[in-house]
Amino acid sequence: MNGTYGAGAFGRRLLLAVDAKGYGGADTSTQTEFQAAIRRSLDAAAHAAGLRREKWTTQEAGDSLFAVLPEEDSEPALVDGFMRSLEAGLRTFNRGREQGTRLRLRAAVHFGETSPGANGFVGSAPVAVGRIRDCAALRAALDQVPDACLAVGLSATVFHDVVQGKAYTTLGENEFQEVPVEEKEYRGAAWVWLPGVDVRWLDLRSAVPEPERQEANVVRGTVNVDAVEAAHVAGVRTGRLGGTVEGTVTAGRVGPGSTVVGVEQTAAGDIR
């Protein structure tokens, strides 16, 4: 980790997370080229957008980068000018390269609270920006548009404050597609943008895995009696609020003043 963000400090900061598609499957030579190209492209894009790259506090890991930007750096500049310049730089790098050796990035932007910890940054914002960067919908966007070099995901905070109904950037809200983000323990939303691509026609929502469904508990009861005289018999008596309740009573003879029910329930549920 490098930068000037003091240990123990609290702040709300602009965050950027970047990761390369297909890095793990590339050979050593290509990985080396990718690492150099990522750093070069980020530096050039920051300079073009007027962002102070030398003031960023970063964690880097081969093909990925997480950065906390200084307070003076502009959110609109990161969302608009930086991303457009980054995409242009990637296209220049990829020109003439084979499909498997082209550098393609996923990038996420968020604004929120974070502070340094013993082994990186802590807080809700670093988790959120990392989950958006790695979400299924952003990966699907690059899969569905093979010529795209960059897929960008904005958090709800950044989209609503910087893009939606605003004139801070050259971007229109109709250039984005809202998608759910369900990664590990994180649940939220992101707005996906691919420079030069109409993402509204992409099928990104189907890439999001359905939440795991668990079968509700089932309560079953069976009562067999030869005869019922002046008595109340219930197969199941329950006050549970949900799930499935099944009750069966078999009686040979029911005398006067007797009641026989399969289920007696005092709360809502699936009664059979």
C-alpha positions as CSV (number, residue, x, y, z in Angstrom):
1,M,0.0,0.0,0.0
2,N,1.3,3.4,-0.9
3,G,0.2,7.0,-0.5
4,T,-0.3,9.7,2.1
5,Y,-3.6,8.6,3.7
6,G,-2.7,8.7,7.4
7,A,-3.1,5.6,9.6
8,G,-6.1,5.8,11.9
9,A,-7.7,8.6,9.9
10,F,-11.4,8.6,9.1
11,G,-12.7,10.1,5.9
12,R,-15.2,9.8,3.1
13,R,-13.3,9.4,-0.1
14,L,-13.7,8.7,-3.8
15,L,-12.7,5.1,-4.5
16,L,-11.6,3.4,-7.7
17,A,-11.2,-0.4,-8.2
18,V,-9.8,-1.9,-11.4
19,D,-9.2,-5.5,-12.5
20,A,-8.1,-7.1,-15.8
21,K,-10.2,-9.8,-17.6
22,G,-8.4,-13.0,-18.4
23,Y,-5.1,-12.1,-16.6
24,G,-4.8,-15.5,-14.9
25,G,-5.0,-17.4,-18.1
26,A,-2.3,-15.3,-19.9
27,D,1.3,-16.4,-20.2
28,T,4.1,-14.8,-18.3
29,S,5.1,-12.5,-21.1
30,T,1.5,-11.2,-21.6
31,Q,1.0,-10.7,-17.8
32,T,4.2,-8.6,-17.7
33,E,2.9,-6.5,-20.6
34,F,-0.5,-6.2,-18.9
35,Q,0.9,-4.9,-15.7
36,A,3.0,-2.3,-17.4
37,A,0.1,-1.2,-19.6
38,I,-2.3,-1.0,-16.7
39,R,0.0,1.4,-14.7
40,R,0.8,3.4,-17.9
41,S,-2.9,3.7,-18.9
42,L,-4.0,4.7,-15.4
43,D,-1.3,7.3,-15.1
44,A,-2.1,8.8,-18.6
45,A,-5.9,8.8,-17.9
46,A,-5.5,10.5,-14.6
47,H,-3.2,13.2,-16.1
48,A,-5.7,13.8,-18.9
49,A,-8.6,14.2,-16.5
50,G,-6.7,16.5,-14.2
51,L,-6.5,14.0,-11.3
52,R,-3.5,14.0,-9.0
53,R,-2.3,10.4,-9.6
54,E,0.7,10.9,-7.3
55,K,-1.6,11.6,-4.4
56,W,-3.6,8.4,-4.7
57,T,-3.3,5.9,-1.9
58,T,-3.3,2.5,-3.6
59,Q,-3.2,-1.2,-3.2
60,E,-1.9,-3.1,-6.2
61,A,-1.9,-6.8,-7.0
62,G,-0.6,-7.7,-10.5
63,D,-3.7,-7.1,-12.6
64,S,-5.8,-5.2,-10.1
65,L,-5.7,-1.8,-8.3
66,F,-7.7,-0.3,-5.5
67,A,-7.2,3.5,-5.0
68,V,-8.4,6.1,-2.5
69,L,-8.3,9.5,-4.1
70,P,-7.5,12.7,-2.3
71,E,-10.4,15.0,-1.3
72,E,-9.5,17.5,-4.0
73,D,-10.0,15.1,-6.9
74,S,-13.2,15.4,-8.7
75,E,-15.9,12.7,-8.9
76,P,-17.1,13.9,-12.4
77,A,-13.6,13.9,-13.7
78,L,-13.0,10.3,-12.6
79,V,-16.3,9.1,-14.0
80,D,-16.1,11.0,-17.3
81,G,-12.7,12.3,-18.5
82,F,-10.7,9.6,-16.7
83,M,-12.8,6.7,-18.0
84,R,-12.9,8.0,-21.5
85,S,-9.1,8.5,-21.6
86,L,-8.6,5.1,-20.0
87,E,-10.7,3.4,-22.7
88,A,-8.8,5.3,-25.4
89,G,-5.5,4.2,-24.0
90,L,-6.6,0.6,-23.8
91,R,-7.7,0.7,-27.5
92,T,-4.3,2.0,-28.4
93,F,-2.5,-0.8,-26.5
94,N,-4.8,-3.4,-28.0
95,R,-4.5,-2.3,-31.6
96,G,-3.1,-5.2,-33.7
97,R,-3.0,-7.7,-30.8
98,E,-4.6,-11.1,-30.9
99,Q,-7.9,-11.6,-28.9
100,G,-6.2,-13.5,-26.1
101,T,-3.5,-10.8,-25.6
102,R,-5.8,-7.8,-25.5
103,L,-6.1,-5.9,-22.2
104,R,-9.7,-5.4,-21.1
105,L,-10.6,-3.9,-17.7
106,R,-13.4,-3.8,-15.3
107,A,-13.6,-0.6,-13.2
108,A,-15.8,0.5,-10.4
109,V,-16.3,3.9,-8.7
110,H,-17.8,4.6,-5.3
111,F,-17.8,7.3,-2.7
112,G,-18.0,6.5,1.0
113,E,-16.2,6.0,4.3
114,T,-12.9,4.3,4.6
115,S,-9.8,4.3,6.7
116,P,-6.5,2.4,6.7
117,G,-6.2,-0.9,8.6
118,A,-3.4,-3.2,9.5
119,N,-3.5,-4.9,6.1
120,G,-5.4,-2.6,3.8
121,F,-8.4,-0.4,4.0
122,V,-11.4,-1.0,6.2
123,G,-15.0,0.3,6.0
124,S,-18.1,-0.3,4.0
125,A,-16.9,1.6,0.9
126,P,-13.9,-0.6,0.0
127,V,-16.1,-3.6,0.3
128,A,-18.8,-2.1,-2.0
129,V,-16.4,-0.9,-4.7
130,G,-14.7,-4.3,-4.8
131,R,-17.9,-6.2,-5.1
132,I,-19.2,-3.9,-7.9
133,R,-15.9,-4.4,-9.8
134,D,-16.2,-8.1,-9.5
135,C,-19.9,-8.5,-10.0
136,A,-21.4,-10.9,-12.5
137,A,-23.1,-8.2,-14.5
138,L,-19.9,-6.3,-15.1
139,R,-18.1,-9.5,-16.2
140,A,-21.1,-10.4,-18.5
141,A,-20.8,-7.0,-20.1
142,L,-17.3,-7.7,-21.4
143,D,-18.3,-11.2,-22.4
144,Q,-21.2,-9.9,-24.5
145,V,-19.2,-7.2,-26.2
146,P,-15.9,-8.8,-27.3
147,D,-14.7,-5.5,-28.8
148,A,-15.1,-3.5,-25.6
149,C,-12.0,-2.6,-23.7
150,L,-13.6,-1.2,-20.6
151,A,-16.7,-1.9,-18.5
152,V,-17.5,0.6,-15.7
153,G,-19.7,0.1,-12.7
154,L,-20.9,3.1,-10.6
155,S,-22.4,2.8,-7.2
156,A,-25.8,4.2,-6.4
157,T,-24.2,7.1,-4.6
158,V,-22.0,8.1,-7.5
159,F,-24.6,7.6,-10.2
160,H,-27.3,9.6,-8.4
161,D,-24.9,12.4,-7.3
162,V,-22.9,12.8,-10.4
163,V,-24.9,11.5,-13.4
164,Q,-28.6,11.2,-12.9
165,G,-30.3,14.4,-13.9
166,K,-27.1,16.3,-13.6
167,A,-24.9,18.3,-15.9
168,Y,-21.6,17.5,-14.2
169,T,-20.5,15.1,-17.0
170,T,-21.0,14.5,-20.7
171,L,-22.8,11.2,-19.8
172,G,-26.5,10.7,-19.9
173,E,-28.3,8.4,-17.5
174,N,-29.7,6.5,-20.5
175,E,-26.2,5.4,-21.3
176,F,-26.3,3.1,-18.2
177,Q,-28.1,-0.1,-17.2
178,E,-29.0,-0.6,-13.6
179,V,-28.1,-4.1,-12.3
180,P,-28.3,-5.9,-9.0
181,V,-25.1,-6.8,-7.3
182,E,-25.1,-9.9,-5.1
183,E,-21.5,-10.9,-4.4
184,K,-20.6,-12.8,-1.2
185,E,-22.2,-10.9,1.7
186,Y,-22.8,-7.7,-0.3
187,R,-26.2,-6.7,-1.7
188,G,-26.7,-3.5,-3.6
189,A,-27.0,-2.1,-7.1
190,A,-24.7,-0.7,-9.8
191,W,-25.0,1.3,-13.0
192,V,-23.0,-0.2,-15.8
193,W,-21.5,1.8,-18.7
194,L,-19.4,0.7,-21.6
195,P,-18.0,3.7,-23.6
196,G,-19.4,3.6,-27.1
197,V,-21.9,0.8,-26.4
198,D,-25.6,1.0,-25.9
199,V,-25.7,-1.2,-22.7
200,R,-29.5,-1.0,-22.5
201,W,-29.6,-3.9,-25.1
202,L,-27.3,-6.1,-23.1
203,D,-28.7,-9.0,-21.1
204,L,-26.9,-8.3,-17.8
205,R,-29.5,-9.1,-15.2
206,S,-29.6,-12.8,-16.2
207,A,-25.9,-13.1,-15.2
208,V,-26.8,-12.3,-11.6
209,P,-27.2,-15.6,-9.7
210,E,-30.6,-16.3,-8.2
211,P,-30.5,-16.2,-4.4
212,E,-30.4,-19.7,-2.9
213,R,-33.9,-20.8,-2.0
214,Q,-34.4,-22.9,1.1
215,E,-37.4,-25.1,1.6
216,A,-39.5,-24.1,4.5
217,N,-39.8,-26.5,7.4
218,V,-42.8,-28.8,7.1
219,V,-44.8,-29.9,10.2
220,R,-46.8,-33.1,9.7
221,G,-49.0,-35.0,12.1
222,T,-51.1,-38.2,11.8
223,V,-53.6,-39.5,14.3
224,N,-55.4,-42.8,14.1
225,V,-58.3,-43.5,16.5
226,D,-61.0,-46.2,16.4
227,A,-63.7,-43.9,17.8
228,V,-64.2,-40.4,19.1
229,E,-66.8,-39.7,21.8
230,A,-67.4,-36.1,23.0
231,A,-63.8,-35.1,22.3
232,H,-61.7,-32.7,20.2
233,V,-59.1,-34.3,18.0
234,A,-56.5,-32.4,15.9
235,G,-53.9,-33.9,13.7
236,V,-51.6,-30.8,14.3
237,R,-52.1,-27.9,16.6
238,T,-49.6,-25.1,15.9
239,G,-49.1,-21.4,16.1
240,R,-46.3,-21.2,13.6
241,L,-46.2,-18.2,11.2
242,G,-44.9,-19.9,8.1
243,G,-43.9,-23.0,6.4
244,T,-46.1,-26.0,5.5
245,V,-48.4,-27.7,8.0
246,E,-50.0,-31.0,7.2
247,G,-52.3,-33.0,9.5
248,T,-54.3,-36.2,9.0
249,V,-56.8,-37.7,11.4
250,T,-58.4,-41.2,10.7
251,A,-61.4,-42.1,13.0
252,G,-63.6,-45.1,12.7
253,R,-66.6,-43.4,14.4
254,V,-67.3,-39.9,15.5
255,G,-70.0,-39.6,18.2
256,P,-72.1,-36.6,19.2
257,G,-70.3,-33.6,20.6
258,S,-67.0,-34.6,18.9
259,T,-64.8,-32.5,16.6
260,V,-62.1,-33.9,14.3
261,V,-59.8,-31.7,12.3
262,G,-56.6,-32.4,10.4
263,V,-55.0,-29.1,11.4
264,E,-55.8,-26.5,14.0
265,Q,-53.7,-23.4,13.4
266,T,-53.8,-19.9,15.0
267,A,-51.4,-18.1,12.6
268,A,-51.1,-17.8,8.8
269,G,-49.4,-20.6,6.9
270,D,-49.8,-23.1,4.2
271,I,-52.5,-25.4,5.5
272,R,-53.2,-28.8,4.0
